[in-house]
């Protein structure tokens, strides 16, 4: 697993833990306009779609849209990490 994949898994794991504390993070996939984050909830496997701005576009459990500041911070960190890596 690459460093960027590891960081993304950690970010999405924290998001699931925050919004669905009784669910277990399962993984993510890149979508056309963001990410699909999978988690195991009380009603089986669920997912949420997170756009590139950090908003939850859909959530099969909640059905709401929320802004995720943590994703924006993490994306900035990842961008700096990737940019800094190219200088070596």
C-alpha positions as CSV (number, residue, x, y, z in Angstrom):
1,X,0.0,0.0,0.0
2,X,1.4,3.4,-1.0
3,X,1.8,6.2,1.6
4,X,-1.0,8.2,0.0
5,X,-3.4,5.2,0.2
6,X,-2.5,4.7,3.8
7,X,-3.3,8.4,4.5
8,X,-6.6,8.2,2.7
9,X,-7.6,5.0,4.6
10,X,-6.8,6.8,7.9
11,X,-8.8,9.8,6.9
12,X,-11.9,7.9,5.9
13,X,-11.6,5.6,8.9
14,X,-11.8,8.7,11.1
15,X,-14.8,10.1,9.1
16,X,-16.7,6.8,9.6
17,X,-15.9,6.7,13.3
18,X,-17.1,10.3,13.7
19,X,-20.4,10.0,11.8
20,X,-21.2,6.4,12.5
21,X,-19.5,5.4,15.8
22,X,-21.0,1.9,15.9
23,X,-20.0,1.1,12.3
24,X,-16.7,-0.4,11.0
25,X,-14.8,1.2,8.2
26,X,-14.5,-1.2,5.2
27,X,-12.5,0.8,2.6
28,X,-12.9,3.3,-0.2
29,X,-13.0,3.6,-3.9
30,X,-12.4,6.6,-6.1
31,X,-15.5,7.7,-7.9
32,X,-16.0,10.1,-10.8
33,X,-16.3,13.2,-8.6
34,X,-14.9,12.1,-5.3
35,X,-14.8,8.9,-3.2
36,X,-17.2,6.1,-2.1
37,X,-16.5,5.2,1.5
38,X,-17.8,1.8,2.6
39,X,-18.6,0.8,6.2
40,X,-20.4,-2.1,7.9
41,X,-23.3,-0.8,9.9
42,X,-26.2,-2.4,11.7
43,X,-28.1,-3.0,8.4
44,X,-25.2,-4.5,6.6
45,X,-22.7,-2.8,4.3
46,X,-23.5,0.9,3.7
47,X,-21.7,3.7,1.9
48,X,-21.3,7.4,1.7
49,X,-20.2,9.5,-1.3
50,X,-17.7,12.2,-0.4
51,X,-17.0,14.8,-3.1
52,X,-13.6,16.5,-3.7
53,X,-14.6,19.4,-1.5
54,X,-15.1,17.2,1.5
55,X,-18.9,17.2,1.5
56,X,-20.9,14.0,2.1
57,X,-23.1,14.0,-1.0
58,X,-25.1,10.9,-0.1
59,X,-25.1,8.5,2.9
60,X,-27.1,5.4,2.7
61,X,-27.6,5.5,6.5
62,X,-28.3,9.2,7.0
63,X,-29.2,10.6,3.6
64,X,-27.8,14.0,4.4
65,X,-25.1,16.4,3.1
66,X,-22.4,17.5,5.5
67,X,-19.1,19.4,5.2
68,X,-16.0,17.6,6.4
69,X,-13.3,20.0,7.5
70,X,-11.1,17.1,8.4
71,X,-11.0,16.0,4.7
72,X,-10.0,19.4,3.5
73,X,-7.1,19.5,6.1
74,X,-6.1,16.0,5.2
75,X,-6.2,16.8,1.4
76,X,-3.9,19.9,2.1
77,X,-1.6,17.7,4.1
78,X,-1.5,15.1,1.3
79,X,-0.9,17.7,-1.3
80,X,2.0,19.2,0.7
81,X,3.3,15.7,1.3
82,X,3.2,14.8,-2.4
83,X,4.7,18.1,-3.5
84,X,7.4,17.9,-0.9
85,X,8.3,14.4,-2.0
86,X,9.0,15.5,-5.6
87,X,11.9,17.7,-4.4
88,X,14.0,14.8,-3.5
